[in-house]
Amino acid sequence: MFDVERLKIESGLEPRKLALLEEKIRGEFKADEMMFELHYIRVLKAIREGWISLEGALSESIKA
């Protein structure tokens, strides 16, 4: 649906860190693939722009 792969590359995060982030977000949106992708993209963009750190993204609820 979205170009998640491009954003993953642009994020500069290691594959292991991307997997941790994906696991956290997928855990909050298990039944809704579109909401998962939307929030995953939102967090990747926020990390890329420096609005939030990976640690901050992993420690907070995505739905908040």
Backbone as a ProteinNet text record, in pm:
[ID]
protein_1_A
[PRIMARY]
MFDVERLKIESGLEPRKLALLEEKIRGEFKADEMMFELHYIRVLKAIREGWISLEGALSESIKA
[TERTIARY]
82.5	0	87.5	181.5	273.1	413	504.4	641.7	726.9	697.1	763.7	911.8	942.9	1082.3	1173	1126.6	1206.2	1231.3	1128.6	1143.6	1235	1230.6	1320.5	1465.7	1494.2	1630	1668.6	1578.9	1606.7	1622.4	1564.7	1573.3	1715.8	1796.6	1933.6	1945.2	1833.4	1835.8	1883.3	1951.7	1996.3	1874.9	1886.1	1774.3	1720.4	1808.8	1765.2	1677.3	1714.7	1636.7	1502.8	1505.8	1380.4	1286.1	1341.6	1259.7	1197.4	1271.8	1217.9	1103	1122.4	1019.9	895.7	917.1	805.1	727	798.9	733.7	646.9	698.2	621.3	494.3	507.9	391.4	292.5	342.1	253.3	177.2	239.3	172.7	53.9	60.4	-48.9	-158.6	-126	-223.7	-229.2	-245	-240.9	-339.3	-458.8	-565.2	-583.2	-501.9	-524.5	-393.5	-370.3	-245.1	-227.7	-335.6	-325.2	-284.3	-342.8	-306.3	-162	-120.1	19	111.8	87.1	173.6	172.1	56.8	45.6	129.2	118	192.6	341.3	373.7	514.8	580.4	513.5	565	577.6	477.9	480	600.1	627	739.4	872.7	882.5	1006.9	1037.2	936.7	957.4	997.6	935.6	968.5	1112.7	1157.2	1295.9	1390.2	1359	1442.7	1456.4	1347.4	1348.4	1406.1	1431.5	1488.9	1386.4	1258.2	1152.4	1141.8	1189.3	1186.1	1304.2	1353.6	1461.7	1400.6	1481.1	1434.1	1396	1477.1	1447.9	1314.6	1289.6	1162.2	1045.8	1063.4	955.7	927.1	1030.9	1012.4	953.5	973.2	926.8	785.4	733.1	599.9	497.2	374	264.1	247.4	236.9	221	83.6	-17	-154	-180.1	-89.7	-112	-128.1
-118.9	0	126.1	135.6	249.3	201.6	293.5	257.3	244	141.7	120	87.7	9.9	-30.1	90.7	186.6	307.9	382.8	395.6	466.3	391.4	260.3	181.5	210.2	216.5	246.2	388.2	483.5	623.8	649.1	563.1	583.2	569.3	488.7	466.2	371	312.8	219.9	82	14.6	-122.7	-214.3	-322.8	-416.7	-467.7	-490.5	-537.9	-434.6	-307.9	-201.2	-181	-192.5	-184.5	-296.9	-416.1	-530.9	-508.1	-449.6	-419.6	-319.6	-218.2	-116.2	-175.7	-255.8	-318.9	-410.7	-486	-576.6	-499.6	-387.9	-307.7	-252.8	-196	-135.8	-242.8	-353.5	-462.1	-517.4	-518.8	-565.4	-478.2	-351.5	-259.9	-257.9	-304	-302.8	-439.7	-542.6	-681.3	-708.5	-659.5	-696.8	-597.3	-493.3	-389.6	-352.9	-414.2	-393.6	-247.9	-184.2	-45.7	46.3	26.8	109.3	81	-44.8	-77.7	1.2	-7.4	60.9	211.9	267.3	411.4	456.1	385.2	422.9	391.8	283.7	250	361.4	406.2	514.6	643.8	671.2	793.2	794.1	681.1	672.7	678.2	608.7	614.9	758	830.2	970.1	1056.7	1035	1112.2	1087.1	962.8	930.1	996.2	985.5	1043.8	1195.4	1261.7	1406.9	1452	1357	1390.4	1434.8	1411.4	1451	1355.4	1231.6	1131.7	1036.9	981.8	883.4	743.4	649.4	510.9	464.9	500.3	461.7	519.8	644.8	707	637.7	601.6	532.7	395.8	327.4	194.2	198.3	309.1	315.6	370.4	434.2	494.1	412	427.3	364.3	435	359.1	416.2	478.6	422.7	470	602.3	642.1	762.5	886.8
0	0	0	93.2	101.4	63	33.2	-2.7	123.9	200.1	328.6	308.1	206.3	183.9	160.7	85.6	60.6	191.1	272.3	399.7	496.3	492.2	577.2	540.2	411.9	365.8	405.6	381.5	412.9	562.6	644.2	789.3	841	770.5	815	933	974	1087.2	1043.5	1133.5	1107.9	1097.8	1021	1007.4	1141.9	1236.9	1369.3	1438.7	1427.8	1491	1419.1	1287.1	1211.2	1252	1273.5	1313.9	1451.4	1543.2	1676.8	1667.8	1587.6	1570	1503.4	1400.9	1332.1	1427	1507.9	1603.7	1702.5	1752.3	1847.5	1783.5	1665.1	1600.1	1556.5	1503.4	1461.8	1582.2	1697.6	1818.9	1858.2	1822.8	1855.9	1749.6	1628.6	1518.6	1450.6	1529.9	1480.5	1367.1	1379.3	1286	1171.5	1165.8	1066.1	996.1	880.6	807.1	763.6	721.5	678	794.2	910.8	1026.8	1068.9	1059.8	1090.5	997.8	866.3	770.5	791.8	815.9	837.7	958.2	1067.7	1187.8	1175.2	1105.5	1082.8	1000.9	897	813.7	894.2	974.4	1055.1	1149.5	1212.6	1305.9	1230.6	1117.2	1039.6	995.3	951.2	910.9	1029.3	1144	1264	1307.1	1298	1332.1	1232.5	1104.2	999.1	1016.4	1053.9	1069.9	1204.3	1293.5	1423.7	1526.6	1499	1592	1710.1	1690.9	1796.7	1774.9	1883.1	1872.2	1861.8	1818.2	1813.8	1953.4	2050.8	2189.6	2235.3	2198.8	2233.4	2166.6	2040.1	1967.2	2027	2070.8	2128.2	2268.9	2337.7	2476.4	2491.4	2387	2396.6	2321.5	2361.1	2288.4	2155	2048.3	1915.2	1899	1963.8	1949.9	2021.6	2109.1	2190.6	2109.2
[MASK]
++++++++++++++++++++++++++++++++++++++++++++++++++++++++++++++++

